[in-house]
């Protein structure tokens, strides 16, 4: 291959880095690929770091040591995360969003690839430091955001199911009390899908009473897995007391009135407006 | 902002384009953002087109006309798609992958963010031209790959459910015969999640008899939606005759023997080795 110009090399590097978020790529890998010296690569990376910062495109970090190299994180700034979630809240504030029974329709938001990507990035930014080994979610609606969070963290996604399927092998089942119906339900996870002694980040779509979330925590205990964080796309303001603590949500939902008079108020969660991540 | 150098501008452009796959971004948008002339932007794009091509990072296309601009597609070359799927097949060929009952364990492959991204790109490449308005999948295991396919196509994902939930509003239910159990099952989709007269691309994890796939086609007919393509991650070689036609799969699965002697052979699908997409 002909020798590349810096602009071409830098573009290709950034594409490769952003395609493997939160994973360290060694300088030697780039040196070999582009046929350039380490010092040149370091200069490229310094320039790229400035570019991503200037345009709010995430962060490039140089990691030193034996396993060192460069790592891309799609970090979202406090301003950007608040603006993004405010936009989602506006979309969800229309009266056509409230369904009979006082439910909010937001399936389309949850499975929109672009929004799921953004919400995943916001959540990943909040949990870069907890060193999770995998993301856990409970089927179905939280899967897209959980997947995108896992992608940005560079770790696998594990999906708990309602029922054991033969094609998943031996499984661990636990029973939990569903907050919405008060009924006893089953949560099932294939034995081989999780390694003992690892660390889980729980991501799900909806937190009301916290029954399902509590179930996921109990399930992880069966696997001897530490839960290092817990986040939801939407959290109801009522009941105020949830069956889990130390969690985050992106939005809060307050439904007032009943039947045809039901009004839903969706707001960005308070922590999003803070300066810290 | 200070004027940027070409290398910085190009890197930022490529990052923005790849963050919105298959969506047209106008030249004026970039001109405004970077404070540069259209001719300069065009030169940048020509250079970026070469870069992405050289490193197999997808394609940049210039779209002319009133709604014109530049569009990034994460197209995967025939060589790269075959290499990727061959790698997955090797991972799946270990004896520990066969479960009692002759099932193959591949949940971890389906929900791995990096693999789901790659498989989504391969499938998107095969369906760029069908002009789908949305991707349809049936919960649960196919969701990650379906989401990533939708992301690369720049269209929404719609998820059919097993049961109607109150919080999804009025829904269309259809019954279908599940291939694996032979039992009658229900598939449900919220009325408001799909617009009449649009075009669907069906993506799911597994095709055996085709009962579920047939159900999805019937469901789309209820919405007056045209199915413009159908693809699966895995297809069994037996039964040879499926209840749907005109479909693709990424891999074929052949299980021979029973009980402890069951052997699974997973191969890349034949079309992957072809030159056409």
Contacts between the chains, C-beta under 8 A, distances in Angstrom:
chain1	res1	chain2	res2	distance
A	1	B	54	7.0
A	4	B	51	7.8
A	4	B	54	7.9
A	5	B	7	7.8
A	6	B	7	5.0
A	7	B	5	7.8
A	7	B	6	5.0
A	7	B	7	3.6
A	7	B	10	4.9
A	7	B	11	7.7
A	7	B	47	6.5
A	8	B	10	7.7
A	8	B	47	6.2
A	8	B	50	7.0
A	8	B	51	4.6
A	8	B	54	7.7
A	10	B	7	4.8
A	10	B	8	7.7
A	10	B	10	7.1
A	10	B	11	4.9
A	11	B	7	7.7
A	11	B	10	4.8
A	11	B	11	5.0
A	11	B	13	8.0
A	11	B	14	4.7
A	11	B	47	7.9
A	11	B	48	5.9
A	11	B	51	5.0
A	12	B	51	5.2
A	12	B	52	7.8
A	12	B	54	7.5
A	12	B	55	4.8
A	12	B	57	6.6
A	13	B	11	7.9
A	14	B	11	4.6
A	14	B	14	6.4
A	14	B	15	5.7
A	15	B	14	5.7
A	15	B	15	7.4
A	15	B	18	6.1
A	15	B	52	7.3
A	15	B	55	7.5
A	15	B	57	5.0
A	16	B	55	7.6
A	16	B	57	7.4
A	18	B	15	6.1
A	18	B	18	6.9
A	19	B	57	7.9
A	19	B	117	7.9
A	20	B	114	7.3
A	47	B	5	8.0
A	47	B	7	6.4
A	47	B	8	6.2
A	47	B	11	7.9
A	48	B	11	5.9
A	50	B	8	7.0
A	51	B	4	7.8
A	51	B	8	4.6
A	51	B	11	5.0
A	51	B	12	5.2
A	52	B	12	7.8
A	52	B	15	7.3
A	54	B	1	7.0
A	54	B	4	7.9
A	54	B	8	7.7
A	54	B	12	7.5
A	55	B	12	4.8
A	55	B	15	7.5
A	55	B	16	7.6
A	57	B	12	6.6
A	57	B	15	5.0
A	57	B	16	7.4
A	57	B	19	8.0
A	99	B	166	7.5
A	99	B	167	6.3
A	99	B	168	7.5
A	99	B	169	4.5
A	100	B	166	7.8
A	100	B	169	7.5
A	101	B	166	5.1
A	101	B	167	7.3
A	103	B	166	6.0
A	103	B	167	3.5
A	103	B	168	7.9
A	103	B	169	7.8
A	104	B	167	7.3
A	105	B	167	7.3
A	105	B	168	6.8
A	105	B	169	5.7
A	105	B	190	7.4
A	105	B	192	6.8
A	107	B	159	7.5
A	107	B	168	6.2
A	107	B	190	6.4
A	107	B	193	6.2
A	108	B	156	6.7
A	108	B	193	6.4
A	111	B	147	6.9
A	111	B	156	6.8
A	111	B	157	4.4
A	111	B	158	7.0
A	111	B	159	5.8
A	112	B	156	5.4
A	112	B	157	7.4
A	113	B	147	5.9
A	113	B	148	7.8
A	113	B	150	5.0
A	113	B	151	3.6
A	113	B	154	7.9
A	113	B	155	7.9
A	113	B	156	7.2
A	113	B	157	6.3
A	114	B	20	7.3
A	114	B	151	7.5
A	116	B	147	6.9
A	117	B	19	7.9
A	117	B	151	7.0
A	139	B	139	6.4
A	139	B	140	4.5
A	140	B	139	4.4
A	140	B	140	5.6
A	140	B	143	7.2
A	140	B	159	6.5
A	140	B	161	6.6
A	141	B	159	7.8
A	143	B	140	7.2
A	143	B	143	4.7
A	143	B	144	6.9
A	143	B	147	7.6
A	144	B	143	6.9
A	144	B	147	5.0
A	144	B	157	6.9
A	147	B	111	6.9
A	147	B	113	5.9
A	147	B	116	6.8
A	147	B	143	7.6
A	147	B	144	5.0
A	147	B	147	6.3
A	148	B	113	7.8
A	150	B	113	5.0
A	151	B	113	3.6
A	151	B	114	7.5
A	151	B	117	7.0
A	154	B	113	7.9
A	155	B	113	7.9
A	156	B	108	6.7
A	156	B	111	6.8
A	156	B	112	5.4
A	156	B	113	7.1
A	157	B	111	4.4
A	157	B	112	7.3
A	157	B	113	6.2
A	157	B	144	6.9
A	158	B	111	6.9
A	159	B	107	7.5
A	159	B	111	5.8
A	159	B	140	6.5
A	159	B	141	7.8
A	161	B	140	6.7
A	166	B	99	7.5
A	166	B	100	7.8
A	166	B	101	5.1
A	166	B	103	6.1
A	167	B	99	6.3
A	167	B	101	7.3
A	167	B	103	3.5
A	167	B	104	7.3
A	167	B	105	7.3
A	168	B	99	7.5
A	168	B	103	7.9
A	168	B	105	6.8
A	168	B	107	6.2
A	169	B	99	4.5
A	169	B	100	7.4
A	169	B	103	7.8
A	169	B	105	5.7
A	190	B	105	7.4
A	190	B	107	6.4
A	192	B	105	6.8
A	193	B	107	6.2
A	193	B	108	6.4
